[in-house]
Amino acid sequence: MSQDEHLAAVVTNAAQDIGSFIRSQREAAQVSVRQLAEKAGVSNPYLSQIERGLRKPSADVLNQIAKALRVSAEVLYVRAGILEPSEAGQVRDAIVNDTAITERQKQVLLDIYTSFCQQNEAAGGEVDEEPTTDYPPVAGDLTARALGTTPQDSGKDIQHG
């Protein structure tokens, strides 16, 4: 097999992989090809060709599809061979592989986790081992904490003047 033939085979496999991945995400979201095409701003036949591995979408089209499916564009870029996979971590892997949450929920958790990691890097890599509050968060205390009161205050009557 020549180098050109090998490259063509790799591109074809990448197109089929991204197409089948997009199809599985669309089906999991219970969206028709027509609905996804409309949301992503691409034609119905073009999306169908992508899903069947006949066309390899550009990064712009993948971004539009990712937004329409509410999944990470990075995931689609990696699947399409546009980006190299990022460094894997236990937390990231656990979130991505969790079947109990939706793709949108996974993306939100990954965004929050990434934000925390970036904050810690900016602070010189410090990670607090101890909680920063005087008391552990308890579901019943959330309202009191939001109002700036302590758990001891939350049982007291509020005087209206």
C-alpha positions in Angstrom: 0.0 0.0 0.0 1.5 3.4 -1.0 1.7 6.3 1.4 -1.2 8.1 -0.5 -3.4 5.0 -0.3 -2.6 4.7 3.4 -3.5 8.3 4.0 -6.8 7.9 2.1 -7.7 4.9 4.3 -6.9 6.8 7.5 -9.1 9.8 6.3 -11.9 7.4 5.4 -11.8 5.6 8.8 -11.8 9.0 10.6 -14.8 10.1 8.5 -16.7 6.9 9.4 -15.7 7.1 13.0 -16.9 10.8 13.4 -20.0 10.0 11.4 -21.0 7.1 13.6 -20.2 9.0 16.7 -22.4 11.9 15.6 -25.2 9.5 14.7 -25.0 7.8 18.1 -25.0 11.2 19.9 -28.0 12.4 17.8 -29.9 9.2 18.5 -29.1 9.5 22.3 -30.5 13.0 22.2 -33.6 11.6 20.3 -33.2 14.1 17.5 -33.9 13.4 13.8 -31.3 14.0 11.1 -33.5 16.8 9.8 -33.8 18.4 13.2 -30.0 18.3 13.8 -29.3 19.6 10.4 -31.6 22.6 11.0 -30.1 23.3 14.4 -26.5 23.0 13.1 -27.2 25.1 10.0 -26.2 22.4 7.5 -28.2 20.7 4.8 -30.0 17.4 5.6 -28.2 15.5 2.8 -24.8 16.8 3.9 -25.4 15.7 7.5 -26.6 12.3 6.3 -23.4 11.9 4.3 -21.3 12.8 7.3 -23.1 10.2 9.5 -22.6 7.5 6.8 -18.9 8.3 6.6 -19.1 9.6 3.0 -18.0 13.2 3.9 -15.5 14.4 6.4 -16.8 17.7 8.0 -14.6 20.8 8.5 -13.8 22.1 12.0 -16.4 24.8 11.5 -19.2 22.3 10.7 -18.1 20.1 13.6 -18.4 23.1 15.9 -21.9 23.8 14.7 -22.9 20.2 15.1 -21.3 20.1 18.6 -23.4 23.2 19.6 -26.6 21.7 18.2 -25.9 18.4 20.1 -24.7 20.2 23.2 -21.5 18.3 23.3 -17.9 19.4 23.5 -16.5 20.5 20.1 -13.2 19.2 21.5 -14.6 15.6 21.6 -15.7 15.9 18.0 -12.4 17.3 16.9 -10.5 14.4 18.5 -12.9 11.9 17.0 -12.4 13.5 13.6 -8.6 13.5 14.0 -8.3 17.3 14.0 -7.0 17.4 17.6 -4.8 15.1 19.6 -6.5 13.7 22.7 -5.7 15.8 25.8 -4.0 14.3 28.8 -6.4 11.9 30.4 -7.2 12.2 34.1 -9.2 10.0 36.4 -11.8 12.7 37.0 -12.2 13.5 33.3 -12.4 9.8 32.4 -15.0 9.2 35.1 -17.2 12.0 33.9 -16.9 11.1 30.2 -17.7 7.5 30.9 -20.6 8.0 33.3 -23.8 6.7 31.8 -26.0 8.2 34.5 -25.7 11.7 33.2 -26.4 13.4 29.8 -23.8 14.7 27.5 -24.7 18.3 28.4 -24.3 17.5 32.1 -20.9 15.9 31.4 -19.8 19.0 29.5 -20.9 21.3 32.4 -19.0 19.2 34.9 -15.9 19.1 32.7 -16.1 22.9 32.3 -16.4 23.4 36.1 -13.5 20.9 36.7 -11.3 22.6 34.1 -12.1 26.0 35.7 -11.1 24.7 39.2 -7.8 23.3 37.8 -7.0 26.5 36.0 -7.7 28.5 39.2 -5.4 26.2 41.2 -2.6 26.5 38.6 -2.9 30.3 38.7 -2.7 30.2 42.5 0.6 28.3 42.2 -0.7 24.8 42.3 -2.1 25.1 45.9 -4.9 22.7 46.6 -6.7 23.2 49.9 -6.9 20.0 51.9 -9.3 21.4 54.5 -12.7 23.1 53.9 -12.6 26.9 54.1 -15.8 27.1 56.2 -16.2 26.7 59.9 -18.8 24.1 59.5 -19.5 21.4 56.8 -22.2 22.3 54.3 -25.5 20.8 55.1 -28.5 20.9 52.7 -30.7 22.6 55.3 -28.1 25.3 55.9 -27.8 26.4 52.3 -30.5 29.1 52.6 -28.9 30.4 55.8 -25.5 30.4 54.2 -26.8 32.2 51.2 -28.3 34.9 53.5 -25.0 35.2 55.4 -26.2 33.7 58.6 -24.8 30.8 60.5 -26.5 27.5 61.3 -27.0 28.8 64.8 -28.8 31.9 63.5 -31.1 29.9 61.1 -33.2 28.6 64.0 -34.0 32.1 65.3 -37.0 34.1 64.4 -36.4 37.0 62.1 -37.9 40.3 63.4 -39.7 42.4 60.8 -39.8 46.1 61.6 
